[in-house]
Structure formats: structure tokens, C-alpha cells
């Protein structure tokens, strides 16, 4: 797929979304590609100009569970913040989201 003016990362994101929609959800190719572009464009609009770190080979739910488990053992400490490279505020947000998800029956 070729998206003029779209950074390489967003092109790749659009392609990955389209492929997943086609093969996992049986969405027609054109519709899947269009949706992939819409999502990539929205990410570019929302996050354009930001420096974003994406953890290599990591899954969001696994890492958040790891943070929650560490919190249960030691609470929110400076060492915990350093271990995960996050602020105390972000760790507290992850913990809160995890506890709310547990209450609702959904995982965060």
C-alpha cells in the first residue's frame, strides 16, 4: 500500500491492521485497507510530533500485569518506578485500571 505523505511507521501500521482484518475477521481487502489508513491517519493526528517509545517484543497486558504483581509485593516505591521506567503517577494509573478491570470482569 502506498500512502503519500505518511511516515513509514504509519504505513506499516495501516498494512498490519488491514491484514489482520482480512484474515482474522474476513473483511474485504478494500474495506480493510481503508480502515487501516483511517486508524494510521488518526494515530498520526493524535501523536504527530511526539517522541513515543514502543517496548520491543512486549505485550501491553503482560507488562501491566507484571507491574501490578510487583506493586502487590512492594507497593509503589521509587525502586518500582525505576524498574519499569515509569513515574509514580503512571504506575498508580496502571494499578487503578487493573483493579477496575478486575472488578468489571474485563482485563486491561
Secondary structure by P-SEA (a helix, b strand, c coil): cccccccaaaaaaaaaaaaaaaccccccaaaaaaaaaaaaaaaaaacccccccccccccaaaaaaaaaaaaaaccccaaaaaaacccaaaaaaaaaaaaaaaaacccc
